[in-house]
Each structure stands twice: as C-alpha cells, then as structure tokens.
Amino acid sequence: MPEENLKKKTVKGTFWSSVERFSVQAIQFVVMIFMARILTPADYGIVGMLAVFLAVSQSLIDSGFSQALIRKQNRTQLDNSTVFYFNIIVGLTMYFTLFFCAHPIARFYDQPILIPITRIMAISLPLNSLAVVQRAILTINLNFKTQAAASLASAVVTGIVGLSLAYTGYGVWAIVWASLAGTFVNVLVLFFIAHWRPSWEYSWDSFREMFRFGSKLLASGLLNTVYVNIYPIVIGKIFKAADLGFYTRAYNFANLPSSNLTGIFQRVSFPVLCTIQDDDQRLTDVYRRMLRVSAFIIFPLMTGLAAVAEPLIVSILTDKWLYSAVLLVPICLNFMWYPIHAINLNLLQVKGRSDLFLKLEIWKKLLGVAVLIGSIPLGLYWMCWGGVISSLIALVINTYYTGVLIQLGFFRQMRDLLPTLILSLAMGVGVWALVSFVPMPSGGALAAGVGAGLVFYIGVAKLLRFSEFSEVLSLIPQRVRNKIPLLSPSSI
C-alpha cells in the first residue's frame, strides 16, 4: 500500500475510532456521575466481584479468532462463517457454565445476591458472540463509523435504563439491567447494519488454520484477563465490598483515557500494519512515530489526572468517594504505560508471532502476581503502588522482542519517549502543587489545575518544537484547530 494511502486510511480510521470511543465514554461518564451519586460504593463493589468471570468468558468466546481473521490476507466467507458458528457455541457454553456456577461464586464472596445477578449478567455472553465476526469485518475495512453508531446507540440506552432504575430505587440492579440493555442494543445494531450474514457452512480446515494463530492469543488474553481482575478478586475477598467499590471507581477513572486511547491505536494500527508486515524498515519508522505520538497524548493525561485526583473526585462524586482519589494516583501512573505496552505487543501479532506473545504474557504475569502477593499485607493503597512496579517490569519485558524483530528495543524506545516523559512529570508536579497549596474550593481547584496544566504542556511543547506536537495536530481537522487559540496556525 502506498505511503500516502496508508496515512489517509490511518487518519480516517483514527478519527472515527476516536469519535466512537470518546462520544460513548462521554455519555457513560456523565451517566456514571449521576448514578454514583445515587448508588453506594458497595453496589459497585458487588457488580465488580463478577468482573473476572464475565471477562474470562468473553475472552473464550473470541478465542483470538478476531485477530486471526484481521491478519489473514485471503480470508473467505467460509472463514467468517466458521468463526461465527464457533463463537455461538462457546457463548452458549459460557452462559450455562456461569448459570450453574452462580451458587459457588456467591459462597466465595459471601454475597447471596450474586446468584441472580450472575445469571442475568451472563446473558450478555451469547449475545456478544453474535457480533464478533461483524466487528472483525468492520475493523478490517477500517469502518469505525458503523461501529461508532452501534456503540453510541448502546451508550444512550444504557444511560436511560441505568438512570431510570437508579432514581426509582433499584440499587445494584440498575447497573445490572443497564449493562444488559446496552449489550443487546450494540449487538442488534451491528448485526443489522454491518451487511454481513453467515452462510450455512463450516470448515474444520479453516478452524484449525486460524486456531493455530488465535489459540496463542487466547491463552495470552486469558492470562491478561485473569491477572487484571486478580485485584478485584483479592479486594472483594479480603476487604469490604465498599473497598472494592472505591477501587473500581478509581480504576474506571484512570481506565477512561488510557484504555480508550490504547484501543484506538490498536484497532487502527493492527489492520493497517498487517499490510506492511514484511517491510521491517517501514514497520520500524511507523512504530517509532506511533510510540512517540501515543506517549505525547497519554503521558500528560495520566500525570495530570493523578495531580487533580482529589478535587476531581470530590467535585464529581462527592466526599463519600474520597478514598477513590487516594487510590487514583498510583493507578494513573500504572495506566500511563498501557499504550506503550499495547503497541509493542501489536508488533508480535503483526509478525504472526503469537507464540512469543504468549511467552511474554506468562513471564509478566508470574512476576506481577509475585509483586501482588508481596503487597497484600501492606494494604489496598500499597497494592496499587505494586501495580506501578509490575507495569514498569512489564515494559522492559514487552520491549525485548521488539528489539529482536525490528531493532527497536527498550533503550531506543525510552530515548524517543524521554522528552515527553520529563515534560509530563514536570507538568504533573506543578499542577499538584497548585491544587494542594493554593486555597480553593474543589471545583475551582479542578478548573485551575486543568487549565494551568494544559497551557504549560502545550506551551512548552510548542516552544521546544516537539515533533510529536505536529503529528498530533495533523490528526485534527484544520477548521477545528483554527477555533482553538493554542492550536491555531498563528500561534504555532
């Protein structure tokens, strides 16, 4: 694919993927604010206890076949139909497994209400299995506009159902029914506007071909899913349900910018880079740009979020959620590295080395569990700082094979990212000092911190002529830039 066409498809895909992610998250964020003011930390903690079971089941439904379909250059209708029927079988299997495991799950957490909640929330699993192939096909075609429409409709329905039930006193069931309603609408829209239908055919040869690649990603995904949810499992079992609620709120605040930006980079970059998978020099150049641009965006967001954690939580969720602000600081410093992890791991998938992907996941998770076990006696706060240590260890491990495959290892990447990291940390420290030592109400401190951090970061980046700044600007339409003083041509 010519360089210019590659760039156009990437920019277009990035735009619509961003629209989907941030429009949906904006709606969900507003809904979460109102629901969190009505519901209690314990309500969110109870639902959080099921996160690992639902996430593992969803990983099994996909089984890495989405990535296998996207990577395969000569995929056929037979391939798509094979994956579709396999996903349905696994989805139904997972539903009945959770249905019959509802009693043991409830006994484990000593929460009888988890029995009906588990059985109802598990309905989302066979529903999601109906749209795995549709999402893969839309991603292959970089058609994130259609996915944005489905996600937006889902977010609106989720918000309406959740707020209606929360205000009428349904408590934890407001979260349950809202989640299920959103899943149903998302799948329904994707199924009817993706313009793909399965054929009445199935191929074991096609299954085995994609399973050879996808099975490694499945094992890696399961490891990662279990590991990410080990914290909620441990917190839900050892601490109170309210503590899990505080952790879940803090986790979701940090996850909002980090995972969404990571998701955008992954969804857009993977199908595009698969087209140049055999050109190592071109891959290296593109990966370096992606690393610098992603860091330029995510580093200041996460350090800034950590700096304004207390006024943010108090202003939006009220004082009853204040402990979430304490946990938010280390969780943000953990999440700031997620896009860098993802981009490095993406290379292994592009190169078809799912075996190396799995090997890395095993080593990282073993070390991460060791850090977690060592931090449990210190309490929840230090468990979150243990997550930061695990993330930094994982960074060194993730960059090893990037260095082997395209000579873009840890030290070369850190050299590229160091200027952005220093600028982001300087901005974060300055904002923290402002909101901590200048007497202001929480709302005023939040506004002052965000404004000062934005002006400082963009101003210094422009003054020092960061190349990443120009790269980011190229993703923003000119008419939008002209309306923003800090980004207008006359100010650059």
N, C-alpha and C positions, 0 to 999 in steps of 0.2 A: 504494500500500500504506500503511495507517495506520501512524503512528509507532510505536505500541506493538507491532504485529505485526512491523514491521521490526526492532525491537530484540530481540524474542523469537527470531526466526529467526536473527539475527546472533549472539546469545549462545549459542544451541544449536549453531549451526554452528561457532562458535569453540571451544566445549567439545570437540566430537567431533573437530574438526580437530587440536586440541591433544593430545587423547588419542592420536590416530594418530601424530602427529609425535614426541611425546616418549616414548611407550611403545616405539615402534620404535627411536628413537635411543638409548634407554637400553640396549636389548638389543644394538644394534650397537656401542655404546660399550664395553660390558663385553667383547664378543667381540673388538673391536679391541685392547683392553688385553692380553688373553691371547695373541692372535696376534702382536702387535707384540713381545712378549717372546720369542717363539719365532723369528719370521722376522727378516730383516735389513732395514735401510733400502734396500738395493739391490733386494730383492724387491718392495717397494712402488714403488720408482722405475721398475722395468721395466713394471709394470702402468700406472703413471701416464703413461708415454710414449704409451699408446693413448687417453688420455682425450679428446683433441681429436677424434680420428677417430670415436669412438663418440658423442660429444656432438653433433657436426655431423650425423651420420647420423640421430640421434634427432630433431633439430630438423627435418630434412627430412621425416621420417615424419609428424610432426604438422602441419607446414606452416601453422600458425596456425589450423587448422580447428577445434580445440577451443574457442578463444576466440570464433571466429565462430559456432559452434553455441550457446555460452553466451549470447552477446549477442543473437542472433536471438530475437525475442519470439514469432514464429509458426512455429517450426520444426516439421517433419513427419517421419514415418517415412521418407519418401523422402530428405529431407536427411540423416538419420542413416545410412541405408544407403549413400548416395553417398559420404559421408566414410569409412565403414568399408572399402569396396572400394578406394577410392583409397589409403588408408593401407596396406593389404596389398600392393598393387603397389609402392608406394615402399619398404616394408620389405624385400621380397624383392630389389628393385633395389639397395638399400644393402648387403644382405648379400653379394651376388655381387661388388659393387664392391670391398668390403673384402677379400673372399676372394682376388681377383686382384691386389690392391694389397699383399698381405702381404709379398711379397719386397721391393718398393721401400721400404716402411716399415722393414723390418728393416735394409736397407742404410743408410737415412738415419741411424738411431741406432747402427749397427754392433752390433746385437744379434740374432743369428740365431734365438734362442729366440722372438722376436716373431712369426715366421711361423706356427707352430701356435697360439700364444696369440691372435693376431689372428683367425684363422679360427674358433676356438671361441667367443671372447667376442662375435663378431659375430652369433652365433645369437640373441642377445638382441634384435636389431633386428626381425626378422619376428615374434618372439614379442610384443614390446611393441605392435606395430601392431594386434594383435587386440583390444586393450583400450582404445584411445584413445577411442572413442565411449562405451564403458561409463563411463569416468572422467568424461567430459564430462556425461553424463546424470545421474550421481550428484551431481556438483557443482552442476548446475542446480537439482536438488531439495534442495540443502544436505544431502545424505545422506552425511555424512562417517563415520558409524558403520559402514556397509558397507565403505568404503574403509579404515577403521581395521582391520577384521577381516582384510582381504586383506593389508595391509601387515604386520600383526603375524605372520600365518602365514608370510609371506615372510621376515621377520627371524629367526624361530625356525629355519626350515630353513637359511637362510644361515649362521647361527651354528653349527648342528650339523655341517653339511658342512665349513665352514671350519676349525673347531677339530679335528675328526676328522682331516682331511688334514694340518693343520699339525703335530699331535702325532705323526703317523706318518711325517713326513719328506718331504712332498711339496713343501715350499718354496713358490715362487711359484704353483704350480698349485693350492695350497689357496685362494688368493684368486680365481683364475680360475673354478674349479668351484663355489665357494660363491656367487659373483656370478650365475652362470648358473642355478643351482638356485633361488636366491631369485627371480629374474625369472620363471622358469617357474611357480612356485607362486603368485606375485602375480597373474599373468595368468589362471591356471586358476581361482583363487577368484573374481576379478572377473567372468570370463566366465559362471560358473555361478550366481552369486548376485545379479547386477545386474538380472536379469529383463528383459533386452532381447536380441532376436535380429534380425539383419538380414533384410530382405526381398530377394527376387530382383529388384531393380530399381535403376536408376541414372539420374540426371538430369544432363545437361550444363548445363542452366539453373541448377540448384541449385549445381552445382560452380562455375560462373562467378560466381554471386552471392556465395558465401562466399569464393571465392578473391580477389575484389576487396578484401575486408577482410583476409583471412588472409594474403595474399601480402606485404603490408607488414610484418605481424608476423613472417612467416617470414624476410624479409630482415633485420629487426631482430634476431630471435633468432639467426640465423646469425652476424651481426656480433658480437653479445654472446658467443656460444659460442666463436667463434674467438679473440676478444680475451681472455676469461677463461683460455683454455687456451694463450695465447701464452707465458705464463710457464713452464708445464711444457715446452713445445716448446723454448724457448730454454735452459732449465736442463738438459733432457735432452741437448741437442745440444752445448752449450758446456761444461757442468760434468759431474761424475761422476754415475752412476746413484744413488749414495748421497746426493748433494746433493739430487737430486730427491725421494728418499725423505724426507729431513729437511723439505723444503719441503711435501711432500704431507701429512705428519703435522701440521705446524703449521697448514697451510691447513684441514685437516679439523677440528682443534680449534676454530678460530675460526669455521668454517662451521657447526658444530653448532648453537649458539644463534642465530646471525644468520640463516642461510638458513631454518631451521625456523620462526622467528617471522615472517620475511618471507613464507614460504609460507602460513602460517596466515592472515595479514592479506590476502594476495592472493586466496587461494581463497575465503575467506568474503566479503570485501568486493565482489569483482567481480560475482558474480551478484546480490547484494543491491542494489548501487548502480545496476546496469543498470535496475532497476525505477523509479528516480527520476532517470534521466539527463537529463530535460528541466526539472527544478526546480533552477536554479542556486543559489538561496539555501540550499536544503536540502542540496544537494551540498557547498557551502562549509562549512556547520556540521558536517556529518558528517566531511568530510575533516580539518578542524581537530582534531576530537576524536581521530580515528584517528592523526594525526601525533603529537599530544601523548602519547597512551597508548602507542603503539609506542616512542617515544623514552624514555618513563619506564621501560619494561621493558628495552629493548636497550642503552641507553647504559651503565647501571651493570654489566650483564652483561659487556660487552666491555671496559670500562676495568678492571673487577675481574679479568677473565681475564688481561689484559695484566700487571696488577700481581703476580699469583701464578704467572706463566708458568714460572719456574724450579722452584719446589717442586712444581708440578703435574706437569711433565714427568718430573722425577727420581723422584717418588713413584710415578707410574703406569707409566712406560715404562722406567725405569732410566737410568743415566748414559749409556748408549750413544746415547740420543736427545737429549742435552743441547743440541746446536746447534738443535734444533727450538724450544727455549724462546727463544733469541735472535731467531729469525725470527717467533715468535708475537706479539711486542709490536707491531711495525708492522702486521702482518696484522690484528690485532684492531682497531686504530684505523682501518683501512681498512673493515672489515666493519661497524663500528658505524653507518655511514650507509646501509647497504643497504636497510633497511626504509623509510627516508625516500625514497630513490630510487624504490623499487617503488611506494609509494603515489602519488607524483607521476605516474609513468608509467601507473599504473592509470587515472588520470583521462582520459588521451588515448584509452584503449581504451573506457572507458565512453561517451565522447562520440563514438566512432566515427572518431576522427582518427588512424587508423593511419599516414597519410601524414606527419603531424607526428612521430609516434613514430619512424618510420624516419629522418627528417631529424635528430632529436636523436641517435640512435644513431650515425649517420655522423660527426657533428662530435665527439662524445665519444670515439669510438674512434680517430679520427685524432690527437686531442690526447693520448690515452692511449698510443698507440704511440710518439709523439714523446718522451714522458717515459720510456718503457721503453728506447728506443734510447739516450737520453742517460745512463741509469743503468747500463747493462750494463757499461761499463768500470770502474765503481766496485765491482762485485762483487754477490753474491747478497743480502747484507743491505741494501744501499742500493737495490737493485732493489725490495725490499719496501717501503721508505720512499717510493720513487717511486709505488707503488700508492696510498699515502695521498694524495699530491698529486693524482693522477689522480681519486681519489674526490671530493675537495673541488671540483675543477674541474667534474666531472660534476654535482655538487649544484647549482651555480649554473646550469648549462645546463638541467637537468631541471626546475627551478622556473620557467623563463621562461614556458613555455606555460600552466602552472598559473595564473600571474598574468594571462595574456591571457584565458584561458577563464573563470575564476571569481574573478579578483582576489585570488588567494592566492599571491603571488609570494615571492621569496627573503627579502626583509627581513621581511615579515609572518610567514613561517614561522619564521625564526630568532628573532624576538621571542617567539613562542609556545614555542620549544624551549630558549631560553637558560637559564631557571632549572634545568631538568633537566640540561642540559649542564654547568653550573657545579657542581651538586651531585655529579654523576657523576665529574667530574675531581677534585674535592676528595676524594671517597671513594677513587678510584684512587691518588692520590698518597699518602694516608695509609696505605693497605694496603701499597703498595710499600715505604714507609719501615719499616713494621713487619716485613715478611718479610725485608728486606735488612739491617737493622741490629740486630735482636734475635736473638742466637744461639739457634737451634732446629734440630732435625732437619727434613728436608724435609717429612715427614708432619705434624709439629707446626706448622710454618710455614704449610702449606696450610690446615689447620683453623683456625688463629688468624686468618689473613688473610680467609678466607671469613666466619667468624663476626663479626669486627670490622667488615668492610665491610657486611654485611647489617644489623647493628644500627645502624651510623652512618647508612646511606642511608634505611632505613625510619623511624628515629627522627627525623631532620631533616625528612623529608617530612611526617611527622605533625605535628611541631612547627610547621612553616611552613604547614600546611594546604594542601598541593598538591592541586588538584582532580583531577589525574591519579591520585592515590592512591585516591580514592574510586571513580573509574571502573574501575580495575583490580580493586578489591575486589568490585565488582558482578558480575564475571565468575567469582568464586569462590563455590561453594555455602556457605550460612550455616553448615552443620554442620561444614564444613572449617575455616572461619575461627574458629569457637568453640574449636577444639582447638589453635590456634596463638597463643601469648601475645601476640606483636607485632601480630597482626591481629584479636584478639578485640574485641568491642564495648566492653568495659570499659576497654580500653587506648587506644581511639581518641578 
